[in-house]
Amino acid sequence: METLFLLIPLSLVLVVAIAWGLWWALRSGQYDDLERPAQSVLLDDDRAH
């Protein structure tokens, strides 16, 4: 029973941390363009830099 007094608050803190991380990722534009990074690997760019 004593472990529940430890595990329940820890799980709530973990849920809040995950929700905050997801909210931050959505607000900062992490999921704005999901296609271009995957396609840029496949594109052949022969320009000299």
C-alpha positions in Angstrom: 0.0 0.0 0.0 2.9 2.4 0.7 4.2 1.9 -2.8 0.9 3.2 -4.2 1.5 6.5 -2.4 4.7 6.8 -4.3 3.7 5.4 -7.7 0.5 7.3 -8.2 2.1 10.8 -7.9 5.0 9.7 -10.0 2.7 8.5 -12.7 0.8 11.7 -12.6 4.0 13.7 -12.9 5.0 11.5 -15.9 1.7 12.1 -17.6 2.0 15.8 -17.1 5.5 15.8 -18.5 4.5 13.9 -21.6 1.5 16.1 -22.2 3.7 19.2 -21.8 6.3 17.8 -24.3 3.6 17.0 -26.8 2.1 20.5 -26.4 5.5 22.1 -26.8 6.2 20.1 -30.0 2.9 21.0 -31.5 3.3 24.7 -30.6 6.9 25.0 -31.8 6.1 23.6 -35.3 7.8 20.3 -35.0 5.1 18.6 -37.0 4.6 21.3 -39.7 6.4 19.6 -42.6 6.7 15.8 -42.3 7.3 15.1 -46.0 10.3 17.3 -47.0 13.0 15.8 -44.7 12.1 12.3 -45.8 12.2 13.3 -49.5 15.4 15.4 -49.2 17.3 12.2 -48.5 16.1 10.6 -51.7 16.7 13.7 -54.0 20.0 13.8 -55.9 21.6 17.2 -55.3 24.7 17.5 -57.5 25.3 21.2 -56.9 28.7 22.2 -55.6 28.6 23.9 -52.2 
